Amino acid sequence: MSLDPSIAADMKKLDALLRGHVAPRLGRKKAEARILNLACGRCDEADTLVSAIKAGTEADQVKLVGADIRIREILQARERTSKLGAEFLLEDARQLGAHKELGEFDLVFMRHQNFWHGSEVWKEIFDTGLAKLSDDGLLVITSYFDKEHQLAIDALTDLGAELVETKQNELSRGLSDAPGKSVDRHLAIFRKPK
């Protein structure tokens, strides 16, 4: 299943952000790089994540696990990425801490986190993401809005995460339904609290 042309263009921009700012910080020559995509929806970014992280880490394999509570989106993600070998869980991201068998991840990713709607829920999701992160891993978020991005940064730093970088995407595609809202408008990178 191919992506809509505007989404495909967004993925090229996201790929550049990941390759330029995230992948170089993950270390090199891994046998396997592991990505956890929380609240992944239909995971339009699956191929982009895997490709950028594989290239940046020079990993032999990249394992992607996505989780979301919406069954329709999970089914779409599974269908669209069937050749990728990704695993998609119909699961509340706040409950993933109970799944010890999932282990730790090199990258925990949340695209367009929605802190603006349900800040307490998102604090729990952020906390779960930090708990699933390997000691040298990165937690990465993108945001639609400026204020929401800052609120998410504040929440993550309050949880003890170390902000590594925040980057505004100057090429972000504006959305006509909301002024000041654009696709992957901001990217922020965090390390696990020490």
GIDA-V285204 format. One record per backbone hydrogen bond with DSSP energy under -1.0 kcal/mol. NH is the residue of the N-H (numbers start at 1). CO is the residue of the C=O. Records with the same first field share a line. If there is no record, write none. Layout:
# GIDA-V285204
NH: CO + CO
This chain:
# GIDA-V285204
8: 4
9: 5
10: 6
11: 7
12: 8
13: 9
14: 10
15: 11
16: 12
17: 13
18: 14
19: 15
20: 16
21: 17
22: 18
23: 18
25: 22
26: 23
29: 57
33: 61
35: 63
36: 107
37: 65
38: 109
39: 67
40: 67
43: 40
46: 43
49: 45
50: 46
51: 47
52: 48
53: 49
54: 50
55: 51
56: 52
57: 53
58: 54
60: 30
61: 31
63: 33
65: 35
66: 87
67: 37
68: 89
74: 70
75: 71
76: 72
77: 73
78: 74
79: 75
80: 76
81: 77
84: 81
87: 64
89: 66
91: 68 + 89
95: 92
98: 95
99: 96
100: 98
102: 99
103: 100
105: 132
106: 34
107: 34
108: 138
109: 36
110: 140
113: 142
117: 114
122: 118
123: 119
124: 120
125: 121
126: 122
127: 123
128: 124
129: 125
130: 126
131: 127
132: 128
134: 105
137: 134
138: 106
139: 190
140: 108
141: 188
142: 110
143: 186
149: 145
150: 146
151: 147
152: 148
153: 149
154: 150
155: 151
156: 152
157: 153
158: 154
159: 155
160: 157
161: 156
162: 191
164: 189
165: 189
167: 187
169: 185
170: 168
172: 169
175: 181
178: 175
181: 178
182: 144
183: 173
185: 143 + 182
186: 143
187: 167
188: 141
189: 165
190: 139
191: 162
